[in-house]
């Protein structure tokens, strides 16, 4: 890319318009700068109030102060949110060592903070659904926990870096992550904090007990365990889980959620084998069919459903939808549960673009329209993540310490929530009860 530098002396001076194309206020205009300054103050005030509310598990005052300093640094630091860059923003070289110790070598446990954050959000704006999505973290080095050759299911390609799973709290006003799990490839044993002996892991044994990652567990095991653990630990009322992680909507996954008594709506592959259980529908009694074929057989039953597009606020779209009662084949008849297969078509002449299965039975009846609109929570999360994950540095931790990674993403989640609450104009600062 070619960059051209224009010197001010070569350009005729002229008054700058306050407004750009479309009548929008340009950066640098007085009103823009005032609004930007007000927004900056609002998010920092929200961060201070939120940290006071959710850092109660940190018994030492200096830890709570460091936590607020770190969260504010994540919100204020431009570019990459490394500990060094954050320190330069909030306190210079003197702050770098203490912030490094706070994240990588301290003894505070991140799980009570995640729990307090979830409970705080539940009081502010009651939970609609949990959304679980993968987060690819490209990294070129060899010295960060969990780095390896990974598959990004969202883009359908291999990359080198880390693979994490985020559990997002979604409500009418709020979309923010509250739980995390890092996938550790088979060769990660040496870098796991219980085995590495790395200096960054000082103090990790006591507080790192909450890091439930097991090196060598499968991608599916890691994702499902991370979601179930996160939801169990937060102590808020059970709500459906939207499992927006390609490739794990399997019989094993559905059984684990059923055993946990947690309703789930899981994205599945078109090739997933299913049994049609409604005798009035094509395919009943034909043995297992692919989910794609099941839906193609009921194309005549599709109905239009209108939904609000979170990517384009104010716009409404219409999809064709069909729902079919099915089962996943299981050698144990006792474990064969009735499910609903949901298909969405954005083009009436093509194959379904989205396929989901769910055991959700409430409210009764669960209509295709209700299910389709619920799946759009995943689109809300994707939109929020695309805009704000980099803004709060969720991908920016570098180090071998697994507890350090968890502490960093926990602080980044608090920063994300503070930004979300300040943008929605919701009151922040109420004590947890």
C-alpha positions in Angstrom: 0.0 0.0 0.0 1.4 3.4 -1.0 1.2 6.3 1.5 1.3 9.9 0.4 2.4 12.6 2.8 1.0 16.1 2.2 2.7 19.0 4.0 0.5 21.8 5.4 2.6 24.4 3.7 1.6 23.0 0.4 -2.1 23.1 1.0 -4.2 26.3 0.9 -5.7 26.9 4.3 -9.4 26.8 4.5 -12.0 26.4 7.2 -12.8 22.8 7.9 -16.4 21.8 7.7 -17.9 20.3 10.8 -19.9 17.8 8.8 -18.9 15.0 6.5 -20.8 13.1 3.9 -24.4 12.5 4.8 -24.4 15.4 7.3 -22.5 13.4 10.0 -20.3 15.2 12.5 -16.7 14.8 11.5 -14.0 13.7 14.0 -12.4 16.9 15.2 -15.6 19.0 15.1 -16.5 20.7 18.4 -19.7 18.7 18.9 -18.0 15.5 18.0 -15.2 16.1 20.4 -17.6 17.0 23.2 -19.6 13.9 22.6 -16.5 11.7 22.4 -15.2 13.2 25.6 -18.6 12.6 27.3 -18.6 9.0 26.1 -15.1 8.5 27.4 -16.0 9.8 30.8 -19.2 7.7 30.9 -17.4 4.4 30.2 -14.7 5.2 32.8 -17.3 6.0 35.4 -19.2 2.8 34.5 -15.9 0.9 34.8 -15.3 2.3 38.3 -18.8 1.5 39.5 -18.8 -2.0 38.0 -15.4 -2.8 39.4 -16.6 -1.8 42.9 -19.6 -4.0 42.5 -17.9 -7.2 41.2 -14.4 -7.1 42.8 -15.6 -8.0 46.3 -13.9 -11.4 46.2 -10.5 -9.6 46.1 -9.9 -9.2 49.8 -6.9 -6.9 49.5 -7.5 -3.3 48.6 -4.4 -3.1 46.5 -5.7 -5.9 44.3 -9.0 -4.1 43.8 -7.2 -0.9 42.9 -4.9 -2.8 40.4 -8.0 -4.4 38.9 -9.6 -1.0 38.3 -6.3 0.3 36.9 -6.1 -2.7 34.6 -9.7 -2.4 33.4 -9.3 1.4 32.7 -6.0 0.7 30.9 -7.8 -1.8 28.6 -10.4 0.8 27.8 -7.9 3.6 27.3 -4.9 2.0 25.6 -4.9 2.3 21.8 -3.9 -0.7 19.7 -2.7 -3.9 21.3 -3.5 -4.2 25.0 -0.3 -5.7 26.2 0.7 -5.3 29.9 3.5 -3.0 28.7 1.2 -0.8 26.7 -1.4 -0.7 29.5 1.3 0.3 32.0 2.5 3.2 29.7 -1.1 4.4 29.6 -1.8 4.2 33.4 1.5 4.6 35.2 4.6 4.2 33.1 7.5 1.7 33.7 6.8 1.6 37.4 3.4 0.1 36.8 4.5 -2.6 34.4 6.0 -4.9 37.0 3.1 -4.6 39.4 0.5 -5.2 36.6 2.4 -8.2 35.4 2.4 -9.7 38.9 -1.4 -8.8 39.2 -2.2 -10.8 36.1 0.4 -13.6 35.9 1.6 -14.1 39.5 -1.0 -13.1 41.9 -3.4 -15.4 43.9 -6.8 -13.9 43.2 -9.4 -16.2 41.7 -11.2 -15.1 38.5 -14.3 -17.3 38.9 -15.9 -15.3 41.7 -15.5 -12.2 39.6 -17.2 -13.8 36.6 -20.0 -15.0 38.8 -20.4 -11.5 40.4 -20.4 -10.0 36.9 -23.1 -12.4 35.7 -25.3 -11.8 38.8 -24.8 -8.0 38.4 -25.9 -8.1 34.8 -28.9 -10.3 35.7 -30.1 -7.7 38.2 -29.5 -4.9 35.6 -31.1 -6.6 32.6 -32.5 -10.1 33.1 -30.8 -12.8 31.0 -32.6 -14.0 27.8 -30.1 -16.7 26.7 -26.5 -17.7 26.9 -24.6 -17.8 23.6 -21.4 -19.8 23.2 -19.1 -19.0 20.3 -15.5 -19.9 19.4 -12.8 -17.1 19.4 -9.8 -17.7 17.2 -6.6 -15.9 18.5 -3.9 -15.9 15.8 -0.4 -15.9 17.3 3.0 -16.5 15.6 5.2 -17.2 18.6 5.8 -20.3 20.6 5.6 -19.0 24.1 2.0 -18.4 24.8 -0.2 -21.0 26.5 -2.4 -23.1 24.2 -0.7 -22.0 20.9 -0.7 -24.6 18.2 -2.0 -25.4 14.7 -5.7 -24.9 15.1 -8.9 -25.1 13.0 -11.1 -22.1 12.9 -14.7 -23.5 12.3 -16.1 -20.1 11.6 -13.8 -19.4 8.7 -13.3 -23.1 7.8 -9.5 -22.8 7.7 -6.4 -23.7 9.7 -4.4 -21.1 11.6 -1.6 -20.9 14.1 -2.6 -19.6 17.5 -5.0 -20.2 20.3 -8.6 -21.3 20.2 -10.9 -20.1 23.0 -14.6 -20.4 23.7 -16.6 -17.5 25.0 -19.9 -17.7 27.0 -21.9 -14.5 26.4 -24.7 -13.0 28.5 -27.4 -11.7 26.2 -30.5 -9.8 27.3 -32.8 -7.1 25.8 -30.1 -4.4 26.4 -26.8 -6.3 27.1 -24.5 -8.5 25.0 -21.2 -9.2 26.8 -18.9 -12.2 27.6 -18.8 -13.6 31.1 -17.0 -16.9 30.8 -14.1 -18.4 29.0 -12.2 -21.7 28.3 -9.0 -22.2 26.4 -8.5 -25.2 24.2 -5.2 -26.9 24.9 -3.8 -29.1 22.1 -2.3 -32.5 22.9 1.3 -31.1 22.9 0.4 -28.4 25.5 1.2 -30.5 28.6 4.6 -28.8 29.0 3.0 -25.4 29.0 0.2 -26.1 31.4 0.6 -24.2 34.6 0.5 -27.4 36.7 3.5 -28.7 34.7 5.5 -25.9 33.2 7.3 -24.5 36.3 7.5 -21.2 34.4 8.2 -18.1 36.6 4.9 -16.6 35.3 3.0 -19.3 37.1 4.0 -18.3 40.6 1.0 -18.4 42.8 -1.0 -20.2 40.1 -1.6 -23.4 42.0 -3.9 -21.9 44.6 -5.9 -19.7 42.4 -5.5 -21.8 39.2 -7.6 -24.6 40.6 -10.6 -23.0 38.8 -8.8 -23.5 35.4 -10.6 -26.7 34.4 -8.8 -27.1 31.1 -7.3 -30.5 30.5 -4.5 -30.8 27.9 -5.5 -33.3 25.3 -9.3 -33.1 25.6 -11.1 -32.9 22.4 -12.4 -29.7 20.8 -16.0 -30.8 21.5 -15.2 -31.8 25.1 -13.5 -28.5 25.8 -16.3 -26.4 24.4 -19.2 -28.2 26.0 -17.5 -28.5 29.4 -16.6 -24.8 29.3 -20.2 -23.9 28.7 -21.7 -26.2 31.3 -19.1 -25.2 34.0 -19.7 -21.5 33.3 -23.5 -21.7 33.5 -23.4 -23.8 36.6 -21.0 -21.5 38.5 -22.8 -18.1 37.8 -25.8 -18.8 40.0 -28.4 -17.1 37.8 -31.7 -18.7 36.7 -31.4 -21.3 34.0 -32.0 -20.0 30.5 -31.5 -21.7 27.1 -28.0 -22.0 25.7 -27.4 -21.1 22.1 -24.5 -23.3 21.1 -23.1 -21.5 18.0 -20.0 -23.6 17.6 -19.9 -25.5 14.3 -19.2 -29.2 14.5 -20.2 -30.0 18.1 -24.0 -30.4 17.8 -23.7 -34.1 18.3 -25.6 -36.8 20.2 -22.9 -36.7 22.9 -23.3 -32.9 23.3 -27.1 -33.1 23.4 -27.0 -35.8 26.0 -24.6 -33.8 28.3 -26.9 -30.8 28.2 -29.9 -33.1 28.9 -28.1 -34.6 31.9 -27.4 -31.1 33.2 -31.1 -30.2 32.7 -30.1 -27.2 30.6 -32.1 -26.5 27.5 -29.9 -26.1 24.4 -30.3 -24.9 20.8 -27.3 -26.2 18.9 -26.1 -25.4 15.4 -25.6 -28.7 13.4 -24.1 -29.8 10.2 -26.3 -30.5 7.2 -24.8 -34.0 7.2 -26.0 -34.8 10.8 -28.0 -38.1 10.8 -31.5 -37.9 12.3 -34.7 -39.9 12.6 -38.0 -38.3 11.7 -40.5 -39.1 14.5 -43.7 -37.5 13.1 -45.6 -40.2 11.2 -47.4 -37.5 9.1 -44.2 -36.3 7.6 -42.0 -37.5 4.7 -39.1 -39.6 5.9 -40.8 -41.2 8.9 -39.9 -44.9 9.0 -37.1 -44.5 6.4 -34.3 -44.8 8.9 -31.7 -42.2 9.4 -31.6 -39.2 7.0 -29.3 -36.3 6.8 -30.6 -33.1 8.4 -30.5 -31.5 4.9 -32.6 -34.2 3.4 -35.1 -34.1 6.3 -35.6 -30.4 5.7 -35.7 -30.6 1.9 -38.6 -33.1 2.3 -40.7 -30.6 4.1 -40.1 -27.6 1.9 -43.8 -27.3 1.3 -44.3 -26.7 5.0 -42.0 -23.6 5.2 -43.5 -20.4 6.6 -42.2 -16.8 6.4 -40.9 -15.3 9.7 -39.8 -11.7 10.1 -36.9 -10.9 12.4 -34.9 -7.8 13.4 -31.4 -7.8 12.0 -28.9 -6.9 14.8 -26.2 -6.1 12.2 -28.3 -3.3 10.8 -30.4 -1.8 13.6 -33.8 -0.8 12.5 -33.9 -3.2 9.6 -36.2 -6.2 9.5 -35.7 -9.3 7.3 -37.8 -12.3 6.4 -36.7 -15.9 6.2 -38.5 -19.1 5.4 -38.6 -21.6 8.3 -39.6 -25.2 8.9 -39.5 -27.3 12.1 -39.5 -31.1 12.3 -39.7 -33.4 15.3 -36.7 -35.7 15.2 -34.4 -37.9 17.3 -30.7 -38.5 17.2 -29.9 -42.2 16.7 -28.6 -43.7 20.0 -27.8 -47.3 20.8 -29.6 -46.8 24.1 -33.3 -46.5 23.6 -33.6 -44.8 27.0 -31.4 -41.9 25.8 -33.4 -41.3 22.6 -35.0 -37.9 23.3 -37.4 -36.0 21.1 -35.8 -32.9 19.5 -36.9 -30.2 17.1 -34.9 -29.7 13.9 -35.1 -26.1 12.7 -34.2 -25.0 9.2 -33.9 -21.5 7.8 -33.9 -20.5 4.2 -32.8 -17.1 3.0 -33.4 -18.1 -0.6 -36.5 -20.2 -1.3 -34.8 -22.0 -4.2 -31.6 -23.1 -2.4 -30.8 -25.4 0.5 -31.3 -24.3 4.1 -28.6 -21.9 5.2 -28.9 -22.5 9.0 -29.7 -25.8 10.7 -30.3 -26.2 14.5 -31.6 -28.8 16.9 -33.1 -28.1 20.2 -34.7 -29.9 23.2 -36.4 -26.6 24.2 -40.0 -27.3 25.2 -41.1 -24.0 26.8 -42.9 -21.8 26.2 -45.5 -24.2 25.0 -45.7 -24.5 22.1 -42.2 -23.5 20.9 -43.0 -22.2 17.5 -40.6 -22.0 14.6 -40.8 -18.2 14.8 -39.7 -18.2 18.4 -36.8 -20.5 17.7 -35.6 -18.6 14.7 -35.6 -15.3 16.5 -33.7 -17.0 19.4 -31.0 -18.1 17.0 -30.5 -14.4 16.0 -28.9 -13.9 19.5 -25.8 -15.5 17.9 -25.9 -12.8 15.3 -26.0 -10.1 18.0 -22.9 -11.7 19.7 -21.0 -11.9 16.4 -21.8 -8.2 15.7 -20.7 -7.2 19.2 -17.5 -9.3 19.0 -16.5 -8.0 15.6 -16.8 -4.4 16.9 -15.5 -4.6 20.5 -13.3 -7.7 21.1 -10.3 -5.8 19.9 -11.3 -2.6 21.7 -10.9 -4.3 25.1 -8.0 -6.6 24.2 -9.6 -10.0 24.7 -7.1 -11.6 22.2 -4.0 -9.7 23.5 -2.7 -11.8 26.4 0.9 -13.1 25.8 2.4 -15.6 28.3 2.7 -19.2 29.3 0.5 -18.8 32.4 -3.0 -20.3 32.0 -4.2 -18.5 35.1 -2.7 -15.4 33.7 -4.7 -15.9 30.5 -7.9 -16.4 32.6 -7.2 -13.3 34.7 -6.6 -11.1 31.6 -9.8 -12.2 29.8 -11.8 -11.8 33.0 -10.6 -8.2 33.3 -11.3 -7.7 29.6 -14.8 -9.0 30.1 -15.4 -6.5 32.9 -14.1 -3.8 30.6 -16.4 -5.0 27.8 -19.4 -5.0 30.2 -18.6 -1.5 31.3 -18.5 -0.3 27.8 -21.8 -2.1 26.9 -23.6 -0.7 30.0 -22.3 2.9 29.3 -23.5 2.7 25.7 -26.9 1.5 26.6 -27.3 4.3 29.2 -28.2 1.7 31.9 -27.5 2.7 35.5 -24.3 1.2 36.9 -23.3 1.0 40.5 -26.0 -0.9 42.3 -24.8 -3.3 44.9 -25.3 -7.0 44.5 -28.0 -8.3 46.7 
